Amino acid sequence: MSKLTEKLNELKVCESLVYEIESGQSKTYQEIYQNAHKYAQSFSDLDQAVISVIIPNSIDYLEIMIGVIISGNIFNPIPYFVENAELPRVLGYVNPAVVLTDRQDLISSQNPLQDKFIFKNYSSEKHSDLNSFNLNEQPDSQIAALYYSSGTTGNPKGVLYSHKNIYALIDSLCRGFQFDQKTRHLTFLPFGHTASINYNIWPCLFQKSELHISKGFEFLRATFFKELSERKINYTQIVPTVAYMVLKLGLKTDGLDLSSLRYIGCGSSTLPKEVQKEFEMKFGLKMSNLYGLSETGPSHFDNPLMPEWREGTIGYPLDVNKCKIAEDGEILLKGDNVFAGYYKNEKLYNEVVKNGWFHTGDLGEEKEGVFYFKDRKKDLIIKSGINIVPSEIEEIIYGHKSVHECVVVGKDDPVFGQKIVCCISLNDPNLDWDEQKKDIRRRCKGLLSTYKVPDQFELLANIPKTHSGKLVRKDVRNFVNR
């Protein structure tokens, strides 16, 4: 039996609680494991089959995830808000044996895999006794999860994660982040993405600690800090888009006791230093810049509680992996957290994993053991033969008081190769764009080298985002190159 399965089996005698904020329901880990066991029984006739899950953030989600994995099958989370039009492409690539969902519109839609759809409460009643059913004996090398990603290029990628990958990653993450049984987590990012799974769900399952689940930030907008205070939360995480919203909403922390909250984690997209500074200044809360990829999970820890901490870094590598910077500036990772392969694409795996080192496609640098993320390698803008890092320009523009969000991309140009275009959404749509544009340009000229000042500024009401809140640079690039 794998170490991961052994760890999950410990839940059968655990009385710690998991809470659903909106419904007010709660269950012990013991109850969760019992229900997970029923799902496992239902899938006991399958062997290493892909089981896709499309349900909202909930306790049910944990039960299904555990059930799929301890039955020896492959857990495949899909974002709950996946569109009907997109689903056939996703499922056509993944080709699951079963799709669990509570979305009636998906179950009743015309889909070539329609016969594989079942309601989320599908479970066997054949064996009610935990000891009456023997779980599959999974080796550590067996695949436990398939994380689907459309990829920034639009080409689908399926990241295969083994029992060993998950165990090594979460064991290391709990040490690095100092998560233990007393750590109370609040999670609201979509469970269909790996952020909540890796930073909240798995650590709580490993440590048997309290987990408070919200359906999403739209349900927490007005009560975010109040929930953190009243539930005495020690750790939660957001994405930069949520950080911008919290700052814009003008939420107050007056009269609230946030002393239990060590810091707030923020990841999935580039976190500007200006936002880190403003968040701390406004709310008295430090923000950790989280870094990781679907292929590795969290690889570093930016610990804002360290005396020498400063904004703008991704911190030190977790002890599960080694990290180094290649000659061309690319971040390379090696360790037991590095994924087992790409689904249906061994060729791509061999291109990005060489001599055990995973080539992340990210640019970074290292100073005295501390690592910095600079940008995606493929997002570099090459103007007149000079490499320009978009995030450096974005950092300056985010410092302007009227800017809500911004994305800097390259626009094809016959003379310079590429020109620099900055797309901006404003905090207040009623502001005069021409005046704001002039002021932002002046700021850039005062703080950037001339060749880095954007050639063009575009106003967008909303910058395209994924379901997890990550800004979609590819769509912005397509917009300016249309």
Legacy VTK file of the C-alpha trace (Angstrom):
# vtk DataFile Version 3.0
C-alpha trace
ASCII
DATASET POLYDATA
POINTS 482 float
0.000 0.000 0.000
1.333 3.437 -0.915
2.332 5.943 1.770
-0.435 8.206 0.498
-3.117 5.546 0.989
-1.748 4.759 4.460
-1.963 8.462 5.322
-5.577 8.637 4.144
-6.471 5.501 6.115
-5.524 7.349 9.302
-8.635 9.516 8.819
-10.949 6.666 9.783
-10.405 7.423 13.488
-10.069 11.224 13.305
-12.683 13.450 14.973
-11.406 16.811 13.652
-14.008 18.786 11.719
-14.425 20.161 8.219
-16.922 23.014 7.827
-18.966 24.416 4.940
-19.371 28.153 5.528
-22.470 28.830 3.433
-24.470 25.697 4.345
-23.380 25.574 7.987
-22.774 21.831 7.686
-19.800 20.040 9.199
-18.403 16.517 9.242
-15.582 14.752 11.029
-12.766 13.258 9.005
-14.003 9.895 10.204
-17.396 10.531 8.561
-15.694 11.845 5.429
-13.561 8.722 5.180
-16.572 6.448 5.644
-18.365 8.139 2.749
-15.159 8.127 0.679
-14.974 4.397 1.271
-18.411 3.982 -0.294
-17.223 5.798 -3.416
-14.168 3.558 -3.459
-16.405 0.498 -3.383
-18.394 1.880 -6.309
-15.233 2.198 -8.370
-13.656 -1.058 -7.212
-14.311 -2.745 -10.576
-12.198 -0.119 -12.347
-8.412 -0.124 -12.443
-6.425 3.089 -13.049
-9.452 4.574 -14.805
-9.826 8.344 -15.107
-12.753 9.663 -13.055
-13.598 13.291 -13.815
-15.161 15.406 -11.068
-17.244 18.543 -11.746
-18.803 19.619 -8.471
-18.609 22.829 -6.390
-16.390 23.460 -3.376
-17.836 21.216 -0.667
-17.205 18.415 1.800
-18.545 16.066 -0.891
-15.535 17.008 -2.988
-13.139 15.623 -0.383
-15.118 12.388 -0.114
-15.063 11.810 -3.856
-11.378 12.696 -4.233
-10.346 10.333 -1.430
-12.656 7.595 -2.724
-11.245 7.742 -6.244
-7.641 7.613 -5.058
-7.976 4.810 -2.479
-9.858 2.713 -5.063
-6.747 2.740 -7.250
-8.186 5.059 -9.896
-7.196 8.485 -11.227
-8.777 11.648 -9.854
-9.377 14.279 -12.573
-10.687 17.629 -11.260
-12.442 19.862 -13.807
-13.450 23.450 -12.938
-17.077 23.555 -11.841
-17.928 26.455 -14.131
-16.694 24.727 -17.287
-18.832 25.772 -20.222
-21.053 23.308 -22.086
-19.311 24.274 -25.305
-15.858 23.520 -23.874
-16.661 20.250 -22.127
-16.648 17.925 -25.179
-13.092 19.047 -25.997
-11.943 18.514 -22.415
-13.581 15.122 -22.017
-12.583 14.060 -25.514
-8.959 14.531 -24.481
-9.221 13.032 -20.988
-11.617 10.213 -22.017
-12.816 9.412 -18.478
-14.544 6.195 -17.460
-16.939 8.192 -15.272
-17.916 11.865 -14.889
-19.289 12.816 -11.468
-21.248 16.067 -11.365
-24.311 17.713 -9.861
-24.848 19.989 -12.862
-28.064 18.876 -14.505
-27.311 20.977 -17.587
-24.232 18.846 -18.271
-25.997 15.575 -17.612
-28.832 16.435 -19.992
-26.685 18.032 -22.683
-25.918 16.381 -25.982
-22.486 14.953 -25.412
-20.714 12.000 -27.032
-19.699 10.793 -23.550
-23.180 11.266 -22.122
-23.453 7.641 -20.946
-20.531 8.217 -18.560
-22.240 11.015 -16.601
-23.566 10.188 -13.139
-24.789 12.264 -10.214
-22.236 13.011 -7.511
-24.104 10.988 -4.854
-23.554 7.769 -6.788
-22.077 5.284 -4.340
-22.352 1.628 -3.537
-24.207 0.311 -0.521
-22.809 -3.198 -1.005
-20.323 -2.860 1.834
-21.143 -0.607 4.772
-18.381 -2.001 6.993
-14.979 -0.472 6.348
-13.335 -3.811 7.039
-15.561 -5.761 4.649
-13.915 -4.320 1.536
-10.232 -4.593 0.669
-8.821 -1.594 -1.106
-6.520 -2.034 -4.066
-2.871 -2.314 -3.095
-1.452 0.702 -4.900
2.311 1.106 -5.275
3.832 4.539 -4.708
4.493 4.845 -8.450
0.817 4.473 -9.372
-0.900 7.496 -10.900
-3.283 9.209 -8.462
-4.351 12.372 -10.303
-4.659 13.845 -13.767
-4.625 17.633 -13.697
-5.990 19.032 -16.946
-4.677 22.296 -18.315
-5.574 23.979 -21.577
-2.071 25.460 -21.524
-1.141 29.057 -22.300
-0.754 28.087 -25.964
-4.232 26.584 -26.133
-2.857 23.064 -26.460
-4.262 20.706 -23.801
-1.921 19.199 -21.252
-2.717 16.468 -18.788
-0.302 16.400 -15.858
0.010 12.935 -14.310
0.719 12.955 -10.583
1.602 9.751 -8.742
0.943 8.658 -5.145
4.642 9.304 -4.505
4.463 12.803 -6.028
1.552 13.819 -3.808
2.974 12.319 -0.614
6.453 13.815 -1.104
5.054 17.231 -2.020
2.545 17.590 0.815
4.874 16.113 3.427
7.467 18.731 2.461
4.946 21.558 2.165
3.629 20.924 5.686
7.188 21.114 7.033
8.095 24.213 5.059
4.883 26.125 5.771
4.760 24.788 9.350
1.251 23.414 8.942
0.212 21.113 11.791
-2.953 19.747 13.370
-3.696 23.107 15.016
-3.558 25.077 11.744
-6.998 26.286 10.694
-7.427 26.747 6.936
-10.027 28.712 5.006
-10.322 27.849 1.321
-12.500 29.370 -1.371
-10.511 29.151 -4.626
-12.110 26.676 -7.090
-11.400 23.055 -6.164
-11.150 22.231 -9.867
-7.696 23.818 -9.827
-4.602 22.632 -7.982
-4.137 25.702 -5.752
-6.763 24.773 -3.138
-5.976 21.079 -3.529
-2.263 21.492 -2.806
-2.234 24.364 -0.303
-5.383 23.557 1.690
-7.088 20.224 1.080
-4.099 17.884 1.110
-2.307 19.593 4.048
-5.504 19.352 6.127
-5.953 15.687 5.222
-2.323 14.994 6.141
-2.380 16.941 9.411
-6.059 16.194 10.255
-6.585 19.894 10.853
-9.647 22.114 10.625
-10.728 23.088 7.133
-13.337 25.783 6.454
-14.760 25.660 2.915
-16.508 28.462 1.025
-18.139 28.083 -2.369
-16.144 31.029 -3.709
-15.071 34.613 -3.135
-18.370 35.916 -4.534
-19.955 34.529 -1.352
-17.300 36.119 0.885
-16.967 39.595 -0.639
-18.490 41.510 2.251
-17.512 39.132 5.072
-13.996 38.001 4.088
-12.136 39.498 7.062
-15.050 38.814 9.398
-14.893 35.068 8.595
-11.122 35.055 9.085
-11.563 36.727 12.454
-14.489 34.746 13.862
-13.163 31.363 12.724
-9.655 32.196 13.988
-8.142 31.184 10.652
-4.368 30.729 10.549
-3.936 30.398 6.789
-5.840 31.227 3.632
-4.840 32.016 0.103
-6.014 34.272 -2.655
-5.050 35.128 -6.220
-3.899 38.593 -7.339
-7.322 39.317 -8.823
-8.907 38.811 -5.391
-6.238 41.035 -3.821
-7.172 43.824 -6.241
-10.864 43.325 -5.429
-10.305 43.391 -1.660
-8.341 46.624 -1.970
-10.951 48.131 -4.283
-13.924 47.075 -2.139
-12.562 49.078 0.763
-13.195 46.331 3.299
-12.566 47.321 6.905
-10.797 45.342 9.610
-11.717 47.723 12.441
-12.825 45.834 15.536
-11.796 42.449 14.115
-9.220 40.179 15.723
-6.963 38.878 12.962
-4.126 37.924 15.291
-4.553 34.215 14.435
-3.835 34.871 10.751
-0.111 34.421 10.208
-0.143 35.819 6.662
-2.113 35.426 3.435
-0.790 33.341 0.552
-1.211 34.666 -2.984
-0.439 32.746 -6.164
-1.459 31.496 -9.622
-0.286 34.688 -11.320
2.350 37.392 -10.942
1.958 39.290 -7.670
3.197 42.899 -7.967
5.299 44.177 -5.080
3.105 47.285 -4.953
0.090 45.112 -4.132
1.998 43.315 -1.357
2.996 46.659 0.146
-0.458 48.212 -0.166
-2.140 45.160 1.373
0.134 45.274 4.406
-0.204 49.023 4.765
-4.001 48.956 4.537
-4.821 45.804 6.518
-1.668 45.117 8.535
-1.356 41.693 6.869
1.720 40.341 5.142
1.254 38.490 1.858
3.312 35.478 0.761
4.129 35.246 -2.944
3.308 31.604 -3.801
5.147 29.899 -6.654
4.588 26.524 -8.268
3.356 24.751 -11.381
0.859 21.998 -12.129
3.837 19.785 -12.973
5.497 20.224 -9.571
2.998 21.689 -7.151
4.372 24.377 -4.797
8.167 24.375 -5.101
9.164 27.389 -2.985
8.102 29.167 0.182
8.184 32.938 0.479
7.972 33.220 4.256
6.928 36.777 5.215
7.536 36.034 8.909
11.311 35.767 8.458
13.228 38.802 9.840
15.082 39.356 6.549
11.955 38.973 4.376
11.284 41.465 1.605
8.566 41.778 -1.025
9.031 40.544 -4.575
10.709 37.154 -4.099
9.387 33.588 -4.288
11.579 32.629 -1.332
13.530 29.444 -0.728
12.950 26.022 -2.333
10.956 23.511 -0.279
13.095 20.576 0.809
11.274 18.242 -1.604
13.106 19.774 -4.566
16.303 21.372 -5.751
16.199 24.549 -7.801
18.734 26.189 -10.070
18.823 28.882 -12.734
19.986 27.804 -16.200
22.394 29.877 -18.261
19.495 31.399 -20.196
17.727 32.355 -16.948
15.168 29.539 -16.896
14.083 28.088 -13.543
14.865 24.349 -13.298
13.487 21.969 -10.655
14.396 18.435 -9.596
12.734 16.300 -6.901
10.084 13.730 -6.019
7.414 16.392 -6.596
8.223 16.562 -10.315
5.321 14.968 -12.173
5.295 11.451 -13.614
4.436 12.432 -17.177
2.090 14.164 -19.577
-1.076 12.279 -20.442
-0.815 10.873 -23.980
2.311 12.922 -24.675
5.600 11.259 -23.746
7.391 13.365 -26.371
6.542 16.611 -24.585
7.598 15.147 -21.239
11.019 14.241 -22.653
11.383 17.780 -23.989
10.820 19.456 -20.613
12.434 16.908 -18.250
16.116 16.390 -19.002
18.509 14.539 -16.684
15.828 14.720 -14.018
15.552 18.527 -14.238
12.153 19.961 -15.125
12.449 23.015 -17.369
9.654 25.241 -16.067
9.515 27.748 -18.911
9.798 30.484 -16.267
12.572 33.033 -16.036
14.102 33.776 -12.658
17.188 34.658 -10.729
18.806 33.713 -7.441
20.487 36.003 -4.926
22.041 34.558 -1.772
19.773 31.523 -1.882
16.583 33.527 -2.391
14.800 33.066 -5.725
12.922 35.576 -7.852
10.360 34.921 -10.578
10.697 37.320 -13.496
8.288 36.113 -16.198
7.250 33.293 -18.474
10.044 32.553 -20.940
7.625 32.573 -23.868
6.121 35.891 -22.728
9.378 37.744 -23.311
9.033 40.711 -25.651
11.900 41.059 -28.121
12.079 44.628 -29.401
14.957 45.582 -31.713
16.746 42.421 -30.591
16.498 43.338 -26.881
14.752 40.996 -24.421
12.138 42.815 -22.351
10.415 41.228 -19.333
6.718 42.262 -19.191
6.402 41.902 -15.418
9.045 44.597 -14.847
6.900 47.089 -16.752
3.688 45.869 -15.109
5.236 46.403 -11.693
5.732 50.096 -12.472
2.247 50.541 -13.925
0.594 48.845 -10.938
2.082 51.612 -8.818
-0.295 54.110 -10.457
-3.303 54.815 -8.260
-5.908 54.510 -11.042
-4.787 51.099 -12.364
-6.880 48.102 -11.368
-5.208 45.453 -13.541
-2.718 45.500 -16.394
-1.063 43.118 -18.831
1.945 43.953 -21.005
2.397 41.986 -24.236
4.282 42.193 -27.509
2.665 43.334 -30.741
4.181 42.146 -34.004
5.974 44.934 -35.856
7.773 44.759 -39.244
10.486 47.207 -38.193
11.187 46.445 -34.512
10.081 42.802 -34.447
7.722 43.612 -31.574
6.362 46.717 -29.914
5.248 46.972 -26.301
1.523 47.234 -25.644
-0.015 47.646 -22.194
-3.700 46.789 -21.671
-5.221 48.379 -18.574
-8.467 48.247 -16.622
-9.128 51.162 -14.275
-10.321 51.236 -10.676
-12.980 53.732 -11.684
-14.437 53.423 -15.200
-15.614 57.037 -15.024
-12.066 58.398 -15.029
-10.922 60.267 -18.137
-8.858 57.659 -20.033
-6.820 60.169 -22.036
-5.685 61.924 -18.869
-4.911 58.666 -17.076
-2.992 57.366 -20.089
-0.817 60.485 -20.180
-0.119 60.212 -16.463
0.735 56.496 -16.682
3.067 57.175 -19.603
4.817 59.906 -17.589
5.277 57.455 -14.730
6.813 54.885 -17.074
9.182 57.443 -18.585
10.300 58.481 -15.129
10.961 54.960 -13.834
11.876 52.847 -16.882
14.561 52.902 -19.542
13.261 54.526 -22.722
13.164 51.257 -24.689
10.914 49.677 -22.014
8.234 52.369 -22.063
5.101 50.950 -23.734
4.533 52.125 -27.284
0.787 51.770 -26.922
-1.787 51.788 -24.101
-5.194 50.151 -24.469
-8.171 50.504 -22.134
-10.114 47.302 -21.411
-13.223 47.142 -19.267
-12.201 43.676 -18.135
-8.984 41.789 -18.747
-9.616 38.122 -19.707
-9.232 35.635 -16.841
-9.428 31.901 -16.245
-11.945 30.380 -13.812
-9.238 30.506 -11.138
-8.726 34.250 -11.631
-5.464 34.080 -13.575
-5.030 36.774 -16.213
-4.954 35.193 -19.686
-1.995 36.853 -21.381
-2.543 34.807 -24.555
-5.988 36.334 -25.111
-4.613 39.836 -24.547
-1.817 39.129 -26.999
-4.353 37.919 -29.570
-6.407 41.072 -28.980
-3.535 43.477 -29.701
-2.353 41.440 -32.713
-5.796 41.051 -34.277
LINES 1 483
482 0 1 2 3 4 5 6 7 8 9 10 11 12 13 14 15 16 17 18 19 20 21 22 23 24 25 26 27 28 29 30 31 32 33 34 35 36 37 38 39 40 41 42 43 44 45 46 47 48 49 50 51 52 53 54 55 56 57 58 59 60 61 62 63 64 65 66 67 68 69 70 71 72 73 74 75 76 77 78 79 80 81 82 83 84 85 86 87 88 89 90 91 92 93 94 95 96 97 98 99 100 101 102 103 104 105 106 107 108 109 110 111 112 113 114 115 116 117 118 119 120 121 122 123 124 125 126 127 128 129 130 131 132 133 134 135 136 137 138 139 140 141 142 143 144 145 146 147 148 149 150 151 152 153 154 155 156 157 158 159 160 161 162 163 164 165 166 167 168 169 170 171 172 173 174 175 176 177 178 179 180 181 182 183 184 185 186 187 188 189 190 191 192 193 194 195 196 197 198 199 200 201 202 203 204 205 206 207 208 209 210 211 212 213 214 215 216 217 218 219 220 221 222 223 224 225 226 227 228 229 230 231 232 233 234 235 236 237 238 239 240 241 242 243 244 245 246 247 248 249 250 251 252 253 254 255 256 257 258 259 260 261 262 263 264 265 266 267 268 269 270 271 272 273 274 275 276 277 278 279 280 281 282 283 284 285 286 287 288 289 290 291 292 293 294 295 296 297 298 299 300 301 302 303 304 305 306 307 308 309 310 311 312 313 314 315 316 317 318 319 320 321 322 323 324 325 326 327 328 329 330 331 332 333 334 335 336 337 338 339 340 341 342 343 344 345 346 347 348 349 350 351 352 353 354 355 356 357 358 359 360 361 362 363 364 365 366 367 368 369 370 371 372 373 374 375 376 377 378 379 380 381 382 383 384 385 386 387 388 389 390 391 392 393 394 395 396 397 398 399 400 401 402 403 404 405 406 407 408 409 410 411 412 413 414 415 416 417 418 419 420 421 422 423 424 425 426 427 428 429 430 431 432 433 434 435 436 437 438 439 440 441 442 443 444 445 446 447 448 449 450 451 452 453 454 455 456 457 458 459 460 461 462 463 464 465 466 467 468 469 470 471 472 473 474 475 476 477 478 479 480 481
